[in-house]
Amino acid sequence: MEIHYFAAARAAAGTTVETVDRPAPGTTLGQLLGELAEQHSGTTDSGLSLGEIFGRCTFLVDGANSPESTVLDHAARVDVLPPFAGG
C-alpha cells in the first residue's frame, strides 16, 4: 500500500511517498496512522510530529474521503492531506 504525504505531513514524515506492507485484515485507517506516527520521529519546522499533524488532516483512501474507522482490507493508496492555506 502506498502512503502519500502532502505539505506539513510530508515535512514530518521526511518523504513524499512510502510503501508499507498491506495491513492485517480488519486494520483500520486509525490503526495504520498510529503505527506510522510511531515509526516517524521527524517534525515540521514548527516542531509538530507526524502524529500531531494527523490530528489535523483529511484522509483519502483510494480517492475517497475516509474517517479513521475505515477498514483498509482492499486499499491500495492513502493520501494524507493537512489543511492548506489559501483557496
C-alpha positions as CSV (number, residue, x, y, z in Angstrom):
1,M,0.0,0.0,0.0
2,E,1.3,3.5,-0.8
3,I,1.0,6.4,1.7
4,H,1.2,9.8,0.0
5,Y,2.1,12.7,2.3
6,F,1.4,16.4,1.5
7,A,2.6,19.7,2.9
8,A,3.3,19.5,6.7
9,A,2.7,15.7,6.8
10,R,5.5,15.4,4.1
11,A,7.8,17.5,6.2
12,A,7.2,15.5,9.4
13,A,7.4,12.1,7.6
14,G,10.5,13.2,5.7
15,T,9.2,11.7,2.5
16,T,6.5,12.3,-0.2
17,V,5.6,8.6,-0.7
18,E,6.3,5.4,1.2
19,T,5.2,1.9,0.6
20,V,4.0,-0.2,3.5
21,D,3.1,-3.9,3.8
22,R,-0.6,-4.5,3.4
23,P,-2.1,-4.3,6.9
24,A,-3.7,-7.4,8.5
25,P,-7.4,-7.9,7.7
26,G,-9.7,-5.7,9.7
27,T,-7.0,-3.0,10.2
28,T,-8.5,0.5,10.3
29,L,-7.0,3.7,9.0
30,G,-6.7,4.9,12.6
31,Q,-4.6,1.9,13.5
32,L,-2.3,2.4,10.5
33,L,-1.9,6.1,11.3
34,G,-0.9,5.1,14.9
35,E,1.8,2.8,13.5
36,L,3.1,5.4,11.1
37,A,3.2,8.0,13.8
38,E,5.4,5.7,15.9
39,Q,7.7,4.9,13.0
40,H,8.5,8.6,12.1
41,S,10.3,10.7,14.6
42,G,10.7,13.8,12.4
43,T,9.0,17.1,12.9
44,T,7.9,20.1,10.9
45,D,9.8,23.4,11.1
46,S,7.4,24.4,13.8
47,G,8.1,21.3,15.8
48,L,4.9,19.2,15.1
49,S,5.3,15.5,15.0
50,L,3.6,13.3,12.3
51,G,1.1,12.1,14.9
52,E,0.2,15.7,15.8
53,I,-0.2,16.5,12.1
54,F,-2.5,13.5,11.6
55,G,-4.9,15.1,14.1
56,R,-5.5,18.0,11.7
57,C,-5.6,16.0,8.4
58,T,-8.2,14.8,5.9
59,F,-7.5,11.3,4.6
60,L,-8.4,9.8,1.2
61,V,-8.4,6.0,0.8
62,D,-8.2,5.1,-2.8
63,G,-9.5,8.6,-3.6
64,A,-12.5,8.7,-1.2
65,N,-12.7,10.9,1.9
66,S,-12.3,8.5,4.8
67,P,-12.6,8.6,8.6
68,E,-10.1,6.8,10.8
69,S,-12.7,4.0,11.3
70,T,-12.3,3.0,7.6
71,V,-11.2,-0.7,7.2
72,L,-8.2,-1.0,4.8
73,D,-8.7,-4.6,3.6
74,H,-8.6,-3.7,-0.1
75,A,-7.0,-0.3,0.0
76,A,-4.0,0.5,-2.3
77,R,-3.4,4.1,-1.5
78,V,-3.8,6.6,1.4
79,D,-3.4,10.3,0.9
80,V,-2.6,12.4,4.0
81,L,-3.9,16.0,3.4
82,P,-3.2,18.6,6.1
83,P,-5.1,21.8,6.0
84,F,-3.8,24.0,3.2
85,A,-3.6,27.8,3.3
86,G,-5.4,29.8,0.6
87,G,-8.3,28.9,-1.6
